Amino acid sequence: MSDAELQERRCEIAYLDEGEGEPIMLVHGFASTKSVNWVYPTWVSELKKNGRRVIALDNRGHGDSAKLYDSANSIPFRSWPAMSPR
């Protein structure tokens, strides 16, 4: 899959970016959201209190991120540039 093709199939990802300091990225598990895993149980606020910049995202198809119901819009995992074997 070319970069141009990947760009055409891009998906909007919802995330929060709060606090200052060394960043930490929080990624939720299957069938969850950033709010359920990280905001409501107070992980985000606790990490911010401890001087961390917190970045938490909703994986595609979850929470506030775009839902790709048309299978033609799906990007197979093996095609994700950041995850491709080198």
C-alpha positions as CSV (number, residue, x, y, z in Angstrom):
1,M,0.0,0.0,0.0
2,S,1.5,3.4,-1.0
3,D,1.5,6.4,1.2
4,A,-1.0,8.1,-1.1
5,E,-3.4,5.2,-0.7
6,L,-2.9,5.2,3.0
7,Q,-3.7,9.0,3.1
8,E,-6.9,8.4,1.2
9,R,-8.1,5.9,3.8
10,R,-7.1,8.0,6.9
11,C,-9.2,7.8,10.0
12,E,-9.8,10.6,12.5
13,I,-8.5,9.5,15.9
14,A,-9.8,11.2,19.1
15,Y,-7.3,11.9,21.8
16,L,-6.6,14.0,24.9
17,D,-3.3,15.7,25.6
18,E,-3.1,17.2,29.1
19,G,-0.5,18.2,31.6
20,E,3.1,19.1,31.3
21,G,6.3,17.2,31.8
22,E,7.6,13.8,30.5
23,P,4.9,12.4,28.2
24,I,3.2,9.1,28.8
25,M,0.9,7.5,26.2
26,L,-2.1,5.5,27.4
27,V,-3.8,3.1,25.0
28,H,-7.0,1.3,26.0
29,G,-7.8,-2.3,25.4
30,F,-10.4,-4.0,23.2
31,A,-13.9,-2.7,23.3
32,S,-13.1,0.2,25.6
33,T,-12.3,3.9,25.4
34,K,-9.8,6.4,26.7
35,S,-12.5,7.6,29.2
36,V,-13.4,4.2,30.5
37,N,-9.8,3.1,31.0
38,W,-8.0,6.3,31.9
39,V,-10.2,9.3,32.7
40,Y,-13.0,7.9,34.9
41,P,-10.7,5.8,37.1
42,T,-8.6,9.0,37.6
43,W,-5.4,7.7,36.0
44,V,-5.2,10.9,33.9
45,S,-5.6,13.3,36.8
46,E,-3.2,11.3,39.0
47,L,-0.5,11.2,36.4
48,K,-0.9,15.0,35.8
49,K,-0.6,15.6,39.6
50,N,2.7,13.7,39.4
51,G,4.1,16.0,36.7
52,R,3.4,14.0,33.6
53,R,2.0,15.0,30.2
54,V,-0.7,12.5,29.5
55,I,-1.7,11.5,25.9
56,A,-4.6,9.0,25.7
57,L,-6.3,8.0,22.5
58,D,-9.5,6.2,21.4
59,N,-8.4,3.5,18.9
60,R,-10.2,3.6,15.6
61,G,-13.7,2.4,15.8
62,H,-13.8,3.1,19.6
63,G,-15.1,6.0,21.7
64,D,-14.9,9.3,19.9
65,S,-12.7,8.1,17.0
66,A,-14.1,7.6,13.6
67,K,-16.0,4.3,12.9
68,L,-15.1,2.6,9.6
69,Y,-18.1,0.5,8.8
70,D,-17.2,0.0,5.2
71,S,-14.6,-2.8,5.0
72,A,-13.1,-1.1,1.9
73,N,-12.0,1.7,4.3
74,S,-10.2,-0.6,6.7
75,I,-6.4,-0.7,6.6
76,P,-4.9,-4.1,7.3
77,F,-2.6,-4.2,10.3
78,R,0.3,-5.3,8.1
79,S,-0.1,-2.1,6.1
80,W,0.4,0.3,9.0
81,P,3.7,2.1,8.3
82,A,4.8,2.5,11.9
83,M,4.2,-1.2,12.6
84,S,5.7,-2.6,9.4
85,P,8.7,-5.0,9.9
86,R,11.9,-3.4,8.9
